[in-house]
C-alpha cells in the first residue's frame, strides 16, 4: 500500500495518508470566532474555556466561517484578553503536577501544518490544525479546523488572524509582504474561494469566487492575474437527470478532470476561463519571470494515474499551449520555479519502480533535460526551496533523522547545514526572497509540529511557536534511536519509547508499531497520535518500538525497493527480528508482545496474528490487508501496487498460489493471537471487505478471540474526532486486556468515553 492511514480527501491523492478524551482545562476549540485580523495586542493564540467566556456579557452572533451564524456571543477586546490570561493561568495550575499521557490529551493536540516565510524574512504565516473537542460544550463531530496565524521571526508571541470553526489552506504572501492570500469557504460561499487579508489589520476580502471549489492557485508576478485549479461545473442536463433518480455510476469512466483556469483580479474583469489542456491538473505554479505556468498533468483523474503518471508541463499562461514537457519518471512531489524562471526543481522518483518521490531533479527550460542534483543520495528529499538562481536548499529524511542541506543545480557544492540529532525533525522549508532566512515545520520527541526559523549563519533552527503549552507539564517517557540486525545481516533502525516506569525485572510488555507504505519511515521525533501508542502506552507501562523495516524510505532508493516482489517476506521477518533484539536486550517480555499498524502496517498486524502468531500475544489491525488476491481487485491504485510493490500480476505463472500464501487468511489455522480489526467503512484504498474476510474466517474457526469495528463515513484512516478517540481507546483497551490484563474473552465492547453528561 502506498498510503498509510490518516485523513485524506476522497481521491486519496496523498501518498502518505497516515499519518494524527477529556481535556483537563483548556479546550481545543476557541471560545470565540474572529472574522478579521485582530492581533490581540501580541497575546498568544486564544485557548480558553468556552463556557467561561460565553457566560459574560451580551452580544450579537458572529459570522460562522463555514457558513451561517453561530451560537456564541461577541466579546469586547478587554474581556477577551482577560479570558486568555485566565485560561492560560488555569492551564498551568491544572497541570502543575506531572500528568500522565492519556487518549484525552492526544485528542486535543494542535499541530502546525504549513509555515510560509514572508518575502522580507520578518514574519511567518502558518496554519494550525485544531481538533474538535469531544468534551467541549455543544460538540459537533467532524474533522479538525485549520486556523491562520502569523509569528514574527524575532520570537515575539504569535498573532491569531482567523481562528475558530474555519478551514484555511493554501496560504501565500503577496509579493510585497503586506497581505496574505488563502482559500476558504466563508460566510455565504457555496464553494471554496480565494481571499486576501491585510497583514497590518483589516477584514479578509474575497478576491475570487468560482462556480466550483478552487483547489489551488498561483499569482502572476504583478498579482493582477491568478491561475487556479478547479473542476468544471456539472452540466445542467446531468443535474436534472440525477434529481429524477438517474444516478447510475459508470465506474472509472464518469470522472471529472481538474482543469487550469485563469482570471483577472482587477475590478470589472471577465469571468475565469479554462485553458485547453490534455489531462487532469495538479501542482500549479506561476513563473516569477514571464508568462508561464508549471503544471503537473495526469492523463486521467484516476487516483492511480495521479500517483504514477503525472508529468510536469510548462504552459503559456494565456493560451495554455505546451511550451515544454519534462519526462519525470514515476511518482512526483513538489515543483518549484527558480528565481530567474530558467529552471524547475522537482522532487521525483528515480524511475517508475521507485516507491517514493525523494530525488531532487532540476529541469532546464531551454533543453528540456532533467538532472539529478543529488545522485545516489541515501535519503529522501521531502522539501525544497531556491536560495538563489543556482542553489537549492532542501530538507531530507536520512535514517531516523532529518537534514537541512543545499546544493548547486549542477550537483556541486552539496553541503549539510544542520541535522536533527537531538533537535527537531524538519519536514518542510520556505525561504525569504533573498534566501537568507528559512521557515520550517519541525517536530521533536517532546512536541508535535511547530514553526521553526533559521537565519544564515545560525547553528540550527530555532523554535518560534508553542501550540500546546500544557505539554510542558506532561510526564515524558525516555525515547531513543536504536539499531539492530536482521537475520540476514542487514542493519536496520527504529525508535524505542521506553516505559515511563521500569519493571522490577527489567522486562516490559512491548507494542510493535509498524508504519504503512511500506514506503514511509519513522523519524526520531514525535511518536504519538490517535493510532500511534507512543507516550500514552509508555505511561501505562509498555515499551513501544517503531521499526524501519526493509522497504522503508529514508535510506535511499535501493533500500526502499528491498521488499518489492516479496510481500510479507523478509520485510515482516525484520519485525520478528526487532522483537528478538528487544527481548535479548532485556527490554521486552517475549510472552507479552503486541503488534499494530495501519494500511501496510495493518497487513503486518494481520500477518503477525496468523502466519507469525507464535510471536505475538495481541494484535490490532487498522485498514489492513488480509487477502492479497482480492485486495488487488478492489483497490483504487492497482497499477501503483504492481509497479512499486508486487512487480508481478496474479495471472502470471505460479503467482496465484504465491499471492494466496502471502495472505493472512491463508494462515488462519495457525492463529492463536487475539486480534482487534478496525477499518473505515468507506475506504477506497484497502476495501473494508479485507477486514471482513479476516474477521469471518477467524470467527468461524473460533480458536482465537477476534473483534471487528467499522467506522461509518471514514476512509483510509479516521478523520473525525469521535472516531479517532474511539480508536485510541479501543487499541489501548485491547493491549492492556491481553498483554497485562486477564486475557481470555474480549473486553467489553462498550467504551466509557467519560463524556460530560448534559442536564435534562
N, C-alpha and C positions, 0 to 999 in steps of 0.2 A: 504494500500500500504506500502511496505517495503522500498521504496526508495522515498525520496524527490528529487526534480529535480535539477540537475546540470550536468556538463559534465561527462559522463560515457563511458566506452568502449562499443562496440556493444553487448557484452554479458551481460552488466548491472550487473556485479558481485557485485559491491559495494552496501552495504546495505543502506548507506545514500548518495544518489546521488544529494542532493540539494546544495546541499548547506539542484558564486561569478559565447555631447561628444567632445567637443573640448577641448584639453589640452591647458592650458594657455600659457605655455612656454616650459617646459621640456617634450619632447616626451618620451613615454614609450618604444619606440624601439630605441636601441642604434645606434650611428652614424657609428660604425664600427663593424667588426666581428673579434673575437680573436680565432685563431686556436691553440694557445699554451698557456702555463700557465704564462702569463705576470702578474706581480703583481702591475704594475702602481705605483711603489715606495710608496706603502702604501696609495694611494689616495682612496677615496670612489669609489664604483662601478660607471662606466660611465653612465651618464644620461644627454646627451646633445642634443641640437637641431641638427637634422640630416643634414639639409641644410647647416648650418654654417660650419660644419667640412668637408662636401663633396666639398665645393667650393674651398678649399685651397689645392694647390699642386697637383701634378700628381702622379699616381702610377698604379700598376697592380691590377687586381681584386683579392680579397682574396677568399679562398675556402668557399663555402656555405656548412654549416654542414648538411643541408638537401639534399645535392646533387647538382652538377653543380657549376656554378660561379655566383657571384652577381654583380650587377651594383653599385659598391661602390669603393672608392679609398683606397689604403693602406695609413696609416698615420704614419709618423715618431713619435717616442716617445715624443720629446719636444712639438710638436704641439698637440699631443693627450692630454698631461697634461694641456696645455693651454685651450683646448676645455672644459675639465672637469671643470676647475676653472671658466671659463666664464659661462658655463651652470649653475653651482650651484649658482653663484652670481646673474645671471639673474632670476633664480627661486625665490630666496629670495625677490628680488625687485618687481617681478611681483605679489607676494602675500603679499606685505608689509601691505596693508590694509586687515583687516579680510575679508576673502572671504566666501561667502555662498556656501554650497554644491549644486552641480548640477549633472545631469547624466553624464556630460562630465568629471567631476572629478572622478566619480565612474569608468568610462570606462578605466582609466589609473592606477588604484590601483594595486600595486605589493604586492604579498603575499608569505611568506616563506612556503614551502610545506613539507620540511624534514630538520632535523637537526641531524647530526651524530657526536658524540664526538670521538675524536682521542683516541687511546689506552692509550697514556701518559697523557691525560687530558689537553693538552695545546691548542688545536685547535678544531674548529667545522666546518665540511663541511656542506654546506646547499644548497638546490635548491630553486631558486626564480622564481615564476611564473610571467611572464611579458606579459601583454595583448598586442595584436596588436593594433596599434593606428589608429582608423578610420580617424583621422585628420592629419595623417602623410603623408609625400611625398611618392608616389608610394605604397599606402596602398594595401595590399593583404590580403583579409579576410581569417579568419581561427581561430583555437584555439590559446590559449596563448602559448608563448615559455617558456621553462624551462631551466634556467641557473645554472651553477655551481659556487659557491663562497666559500671562506674559511675565517673565522674570528677567531682571537686569543682570548682566554678567558681572557687575560689581558685588553681587552677593546680597543685595537688598531683598526684602521679602517679595514673593511673587504677588502679582495682582490678578484677581479674577476678572475676566472680561464678560464671558457669557457662561453662566452656570445653572445648575438645576436640571429640570427634565428636558434636556436638549441632546441633540446628536450632531456635533460639529465634526466635520472632517475636511481633508484636502486643504489645509491651511497654507497660504502663501503670503509673503510680504509683497507690498507694492515695491516698485523698483527704487523709489525714493525713501522707503522705510517709514513712511508716515501713516500707512494704513495696512490692514490685514484683509485678505480675501479668504472666504471659506464657503463650503457647501453646507446647506441645512434646509430642513423643511420647517418653516416657522409660520406662526400666525395662520393666515388663510391659505397658505401654499397648498396646492394639490400634489405637487411633486417637489423633489429636492431642487433648490435654486441656488444661484451664486449671489453671495452677499459681500459687502465691503464695510469695514468698521474703522474709524479713525483711531489711531493709537493714542492720541492725546486726549481723547474723550469725545463722546457723542454717540448717537444711535447707529446701530447697524442698518445699512440701507441695501435693499435688494437691487442688484445691478443687472441681473438677467434671470428671467424665468423661461421655461420651455414647456412644450406640451407633454413631454415625458421627463423622467428624472435625469438630471445631469450626473454623469458618473465620475468624470474627472475633467480637468480643464488646464489650459495653458494660455498665459497672457502674451500678447505681442510685445516687442521691446518698448514701444511707446504707450502701451496699455490702452490703446484705442480700440483694439480688437481682442477677441478671445476665441480660441478653438476649444471645443469640448466634445466629450463622448456621450452619446445617448442613443437609445433605440428609437426607431420611427414610431409614430402613433399607430395604434391598432386601427385598421380600416373600419369605417362605419358598417360596412356590409357584414364583417365578421362579428362585430359587437351585436348587431341586430339578430344574427343567427344564434349567438350564444344566449341572448335574452329569451329566445324561443325554445331553448333547450338543446340546440345542436352544438354540443360541446365535445364531440369526439376528438381525441388527441392522436395525431399521426406521429408515432414515436420517432424521435431524432430527425424528423423532416419539418415539423411545424415549429421551427425555431426562428427567432428574430435576431438578425445580426446587429451588433453595436456599430453605429456609424460615426464618422467625424463630421462635426458641424462647425461653421464659423459664424461669428456675429460681430457687428459693430456696436461698441458700448456707448457711443455718443448718442445724445438725445435725438429722437426722431429717426433713428436708423431703421433699416428694413429688418424683416424677420430673419432669424438664423437660416442658413442654407446648408444642406448636406453636400459634402464633397463626394464625387463619384469614385468610390474605392472598391477594390475587389477583395472582399473578405470581411471579417469581424475585427474591430479595432480595440486596442488597449495600449497602455504605456505611451501617453501623449506628451510631447514637449515642443516648445517653440524655440527655434534657433535665436540666440542672442544677437546674431548678425544676419540680416537678410530676411527673406520672407519664406522660410521653410519650416516644415513640421517633421519631427521624428515620430513615427507611429509603429507600434508592433501590430502586425496583421496576421490573423489565423485564417485558414481557408473557409472555416465554418464556425458557428457559435458553439459547437460541441465542446464540452469540457476537455475531452481527450485531445482535440486539436489545439485548444488554447494551452494545454500542457506541453505538447510535443512539437507543434508546427508553427509557432509564432515566429515571424521573421521581421527584422527591422527594416522599414521603408522610410525614405525621406521624400516628402511630398511638397509640391508647390502649394503654399498656403491659400492661394487664391483659386487656382484651377483644380487642385487635387491631383495633378499629373505626378507620376512617379519620377523623381529625379535620380534616385539611387536605391538599390536594394542590396542589403547585406545578407549573405547566406550564413547567418549564425546557426550553429548546429544545436539540435535538441532543445532543452529547456532554456528559458530566458528569464532573467531578473531585471534589475534596474537598468535604465538607459539614461545617459547624461551628456548634454552638449558641452564641448569645450568652450571657453570664453570667447575665442575668435571664430567660432562656428565652423571650423575646418574639420573637426573630428567628433566622433561619438564614442564614448566609453560605455561599455555594457558588461553586465555580469551574465555569463552564459555557461552552458555546459561545454565540455571539451569535445564531445561527439554525441551522437544520437543515443548511445547506450550509457552515457554518463547520467547517474540518477539524480543529480542536483546541480543547479547553476551555481558555480563557485569560481569560475575562471574570469580573469579580468581581461577582456578583449577591447582593442582600440580599432575603430573603423575609420579609414581615411576617405573623405568625401570626394577626393579627386580620383583615386584609383579604385575605390570600392573594396579594397583589401582589408582583411582583419588580421591583427597581430596580437598574440598572447603576450601581455606585458609582464606576466609572472609565470613563465613556463616551468613545469614540474613543481609548482608550489604545493607543499604538503600541508595544505589547509584549505579553507573555503572562504572566499571573499563574500561578505554579506552586505557591505555598504560602500559607496564610492562618492567622491566629490572632487571637482577640479580645483587645484590650488592656483594654477596659472595655466596658460595655454599649452604647456609642455609637461606638466606634473599632475599626477593624480594621487590623492590621498585615499586610503581605504581602511575599512575595518574588516578583520577576518577572524574566523574561528580556527584556532590551532590547538589541537588536543583538547584539554579541558579549559584552556584559556582563550582570551580574545586579544588580538594585537591591533595596534594602530600603526600603519606604515604609509610610505609614499614611494612612488616610482615614476621614472620618466616614461613618456609614451613609447620610446624605442626599447624599453626594458632595462635601461641602465639606471644606476643610482638608486637601486632598491635599498630602503632603509626602514628598520623597525624603530618607531618613535617611542612607543610605550606598549607594555604588555600588562594584562590584568593582574597576574600574580595574586597578591593579596588585595589589589584594588578592584574596581568594578569591571564586570564583563560588559564591554561596549557592544551595542547591537545596531547602531545607526550613526550617520555622520552628515552634517551640513556645515558649510563654511561661509564666512563673511565674503564680501565682494573682493577684498584684497587677499583672501586666502590665508589670513594670519590668525584667525580665531575660529574655533570649531565648536559646534553644539552636538551633543551626543545623548543617547539614552544608554543608561548603564544600570545593571543590577548586581547585587552582591549577596553573599550568604546572609547578610543582616537586613536586606531590604529588597523589594521588587523594583521595577523600572523607575528611575528618576532622571532628571535633567542634569547633565554634566557639561562643563565648559573647559576648554584648554586653549591657551594663547601660545603663540610661537615662543619657544624658549622655556616653557613650563616643563617641569619634570613629569607631569602626568595630568590627567583630567581632574577637575575639582567639582564636587557635588554642589548643586545650587538649590535643589528643592527637597522638601521633606513632606511628602504627601500623606504619610501615615505617622504623625508624631508620636502616637501612642505606642508604636513598636519599641521605642526606647525603653519602655518599662516591661517588655516581654522577656521571658527567660529563654535563651537560645541554647540548644544542644550543640556540641562541637561538630564541625564539618571539615572534611579533608579530602584531598585528591589521593587516589590510590592506583597503583599499577599491579597487574597480575599476569600470569602466563596461561594461555590456553594449552590444551593437551598436546597440540601440535607445535608448541613453542612460540607461537605468535604472542607478542606483548600487547596487552590490552589495558585500557584505562577506565576509571569510573570515579564517582563521587560517593563518599560514605558520610552519612549523617549518623553519628553515634547516639545511643540513648542518652537522655538527659541525666539519668542516674544509672551508674554501673550496677550490674547484678552482682550478687555476692560471689558467685562462681566465675564471674567474668564473661559468661556466655549469655547471649541475649536472643530473644526471638527476632527473626530477620524478615523484612519485607524487601523483595527484589522488584524494583520498578523498571520496566522495560519500555523504552521510548518507541514511538511509532516510526513509520517511514518504510523501510529501515533507514532511509536517507535523512537522518536527523542526528542530533548528538546532544549529550549532556555537557554543560559547562559548569565550572565550579563557582556558581553564583546562587541566585535564589531558587530554591528547590521545592517550594510548597504552593499548591493551589488546590482546587476542589478535587482533582483526580490524582494529584501527586502528594503522597502522605507526609513526606518531609518532617518538618518540625512538630506537626500535630502528632504523628506516630511516635516520634522521639520522646515527646512529653509523656507518652503512655508506656514507655519502657522498651520500644522497638528500636533496633538498628534498621536503617534504610539504605540500600545500595542501588546506585544508578549506573549500570554498566554501559560503556560504548563498545558494543559487540561489533564484530566484523560486518561491514556494510554501512557503518555509521559515517557521517560526514566529519569534517574537522581534521582529517589526516590525509587529504589528497584523493585524487580520482581512483588510483589503484586500490586503495583500502576500501573505498566506498563501493567498489564493484566486486569485492571478495565473496559476497553472498549470492551473487547472481547465478541462476540456474541450479541453486542448491537450497531451495526454500526449506526452512526448518531443519537444515542440516548442521553444518559446522557453526553457523551463526547462533543456533539455540544451544549447541554444545558449549559455546562460550559462556552461556548463562549458568549452566551447571558448574562449569569450572570456576566461575566467580563465587558461587556458593561454597565450593570446596575450599577455595582460598580463604574465605572468611571464617570457615569452620576451623581450618588448620591454624589460622592466626589467633584462635581463641576468642573471636568476636561473636560468632553466631553459634546457636544451638542447632545442630543438624536435624533435630526432631521437631523444630519449631520454625520452619521456613515457609514463607508465603510468597506468591508471585502475582504481580498485577501489571496492567498496561492497557493502552487503548490503540485501536487500529491494528497495525502490525504488532504492537505490544500486546494487544488483546489476543492476537494469534499465538504469541508466545505464552500467554497465560493459559489459553486453551490447550496448547501442546504440553505445558507443564502439568496440567491436571489429568492428562491422558497418557501420551507416549512417555512422559518423564515423571509419572505420578509418584514413583518411589522417592523422589527428591523433594516433594512439596506437600506440606500439610494443609495448605489452604490456597485458593486461587480466586482472584477477582478479574473477570474478563470484561472489557469495555469495547463496544463496537468492533468486535474481533472476528476473525475468520475461523470457521470450523470445517468447511468443505471447500478445498481449493478449486474443485471442478465446478461446482455450482456458483462459487464466487465469481469466477471468470465470466460466467454467463449473466450475471446480474449487476456488475459494477458499471460505473459511468466512465471508467478510464481503462478499457481493455487493451488498447494499443500501448499506453504507458506501461501497463503491467507487463506486457510482453517485452517491450524494448529495454526496460531497466530493471526488471526483476526475474521473470521466468526464463527469458531468452529462448523459449520454445512454446509450441502450441500443443494442446492436449490431443489433437488428431494425428500428431507425428508418431512414428512407430515407437511403441513402448512407453509413451508419455502418459497415456490414460492411467495406467497402473502406477506410474511414478507419482502423478499428482494425487491419486487416491491415497497412496501410502504416506504422502506428506500432509494429509488432512487429519485433524484431531478426531473426527468421527470414526476414522478407520481404527483407532486405538482405544475405543471406549471400554472394551473389555479389560483393559489394564487400569482403568480409572478407579482410584481409591481416594482421590483428593476432593474434599468439599469445594464446590465452585459456585460462585455468585456471578451470574451473567447479566450484564446491563447493556442496553442499546437504545439509540434514538429510533423512534417508530417510523420516522420519515427519512432515514439515512439513504442517500443515493450512492454513496461510495462503497460501503460494506452493507449490503441489504440486511434488514433485520431478520430475514429468514436464516441467515447464518447463525444467529443466536438461537432461534427457534429449533433448528436442526440439532444442534448440540444438546440443547435442553431436552428435547423429545427423546433422543436416544439414551441419554443418561437417566432420565426419569423412568423410561420403560425398563431399562436394565436394572435400575434400583439397587446399585451396590455402592453408591457414593451420594452424599447429600448434594442437591442442586436447587438453585432458585433462579428464576428469570424475571427481570424487571424491565419493562418498556417505558420510555418517556415520550408521551404523545407530543407531537409538534417539534421534537428535537431531531437533529440530523446527525452529522458525523462529529458528535461532541455536544455537550449541553451548553446552551446559550443563556437560558433563563435562570434567574436567581433561585427559585424554588427547586428546580431540577438539579442545580449544582449543589445546593445544600443537602438535598436528599441523597445524592450520590456519595458525597463525602461521608455522611453519617452511616450509610449502609456499608461502604467499604471498610470503615474502621470497626463497625459492629461485627462484621464477618471475620476479620482478622483477630479481633480480641476473643471472639467466641471459640475459634478453632486453634489459635496459637497460644493463648494464655488463659482461656476460659474452659468451661466444661466440655465443649465439643458435643458430639452426638447429633441429634436432630437440629435443623437450622434454627437460628434465633427467631424471636418474634418478628413477624413480617411488618407489624405496625411500629413506626418510629415515634419517639417522643421528641418533637421538634422544639419543645419548650417555648412555643409561641405565646405571646401575651393574650390573655382572654379578654374578649370585648364585653362590655357591660350589656346586659339585656335591655 
